[in-house]
Structures are given as structure tokens and as C-alpha cells.
Amino acid sequence: MPFGFHPLYLVILLVIVLIIFGPGKLPELGGAVGRGIREFRRTSNELTDEIKSAVTEKEPTATTTTTATATEPEKASEPAKAEPEHKS
């Protein structure tokens, strides 16, 4: 059996859960577990999509930045500094 699970372990676990929660609470417990798994999957998919979009957005920017840096002088990328006015 994969992961060391034996069918008998699952039966024992279900009996213990039935004793602890009772037959009335099992549907609620199952629903809560199902909602939790759905929420985890949704969040995981959103995070994966966000990372993929960030990577695809960053790739063209990195190429453009390298090309622009090679052709433009370094002072153009620095912010303009205001010179102090001299009062006469």
C-alpha cells in the first residue's frame, strides 16, 4: 500500500471519528472538510496564476531594460536634481 496506509487503519479511524462526533455531526464535519479543501485548491490556483502572470510580465521587461540601459547614458536613469538658487 502506498504511504503505509492499510485499509484496516482507515476503518479504525472512521470508527473513532464516529464515536467522538456521533452520527449527527458526521455530515457537517464532512461538509466542513470539503469546503476547506475547495478553498485550499482555489487559493492555490490563484497563487499559481499570479506567479505565472508575474513571471510572464517580467520577462519582456527584463529584455527591454537591458536594451535600454545599453543605449542610454547612465545619467538619464538618475532623477533630476534641483540646483539651489543663488540670491544676489
C-alpha positions as CSV (number, residue, x, y, z in Angstrom):
1,M,0.0,0.0,0.0
2,P,1.3,3.5,-0.8
3,F,2.2,5.8,2.1
4,G,2.0,2.9,4.5
5,F,-1.9,3.0,4.7
6,H,-3.7,-0.2,5.3
7,P,-7.4,-0.4,4.8
8,L,-7.8,-1.6,8.4
9,Y,-6.3,1.8,9.6
10,L,-9.0,3.7,7.6
11,V,-11.8,1.6,9.2
12,I,-10.3,2.1,12.7
13,L,-10.0,5.9,12.1
14,L,-13.6,6.1,10.8
15,V,-14.9,4.2,13.9
16,I,-13.0,6.5,16.2
17,V,-14.4,9.6,14.4
18,L,-17.9,8.2,14.6
19,I,-17.5,7.6,18.4
20,I,-16.2,11.1,19.0
21,F,-18.5,13.1,16.9
22,G,-21.6,10.9,16.6
23,P,-23.6,10.1,13.5
24,G,-25.4,13.5,13.6
25,K,-22.3,15.6,13.2
26,L,-20.6,13.5,10.5
27,P,-22.3,15.2,7.6
28,E,-21.4,18.6,9.0
29,L,-17.9,17.5,9.5
30,G,-17.6,16.1,6.0
31,G,-19.0,19.4,4.6
32,A,-16.6,21.5,6.5
33,V,-13.7,19.3,5.3
34,G,-14.9,19.6,1.7
35,R,-15.2,23.4,1.9
36,G,-11.8,23.6,3.4
37,I,-10.3,21.5,0.5
38,R,-12.1,23.6,-2.1
39,E,-10.9,26.8,-0.5
40,F,-7.3,25.5,-0.4
41,R,-7.5,24.5,-4.1
42,R,-8.9,27.8,-5.1
43,T,-6.3,29.8,-3.2
44,S,-3.6,27.5,-4.6
45,N,-4.7,28.0,-8.2
46,E,-5.0,31.8,-7.7
47,L,-1.5,31.9,-6.3
48,T,-0.1,29.8,-9.1
49,D,-1.8,32.0,-11.7
50,E,-0.5,35.1,-10.1
51,I,3.1,33.8,-10.1
52,K,2.8,32.7,-13.7
53,S,1.5,36.1,-14.8
54,A,4.2,37.9,-12.8
55,V,6.9,35.8,-14.5
56,T,5.5,36.4,-18.0
57,E,5.2,40.1,-17.3
58,K,8.7,40.3,-16.0
59,E,10.4,38.5,-18.9
60,P,9.7,41.2,-21.6
61,T,10.5,44.0,-19.1
62,A,13.9,42.5,-18.3
63,T,14.8,42.3,-22.0
64,T,13.7,45.9,-22.6
65,T,15.5,47.2,-19.6
66,T,18.8,45.6,-20.7
67,T,18.5,47.0,-24.2
68,A,17.5,50.5,-22.9
69,T,20.4,50.6,-20.4
70,A,22.9,49.7,-23.1
71,T,21.8,52.5,-25.4
72,E,21.0,55.3,-22.9
73,P,23.5,57.1,-20.8
74,E,23.6,56.4,-17.1
75,K,22.6,59.9,-16.0
76,A,19.3,59.6,-17.8
77,S,18.2,57.0,-15.4
78,E,19.0,59.1,-12.3
79,P,16.3,61.5,-11.1
80,A,16.9,65.2,-11.9
81,K,18.3,67.1,-9.0
82,A,17.3,70.7,-8.5
83,E,20.2,73.1,-8.1
84,P,19.9,75.6,-5.3
85,E,19.2,79.2,-6.4
86,H,21.8,81.8,-5.6
87,K,20.4,85.0,-4.1
88,S,22.2,88.2,-5.1
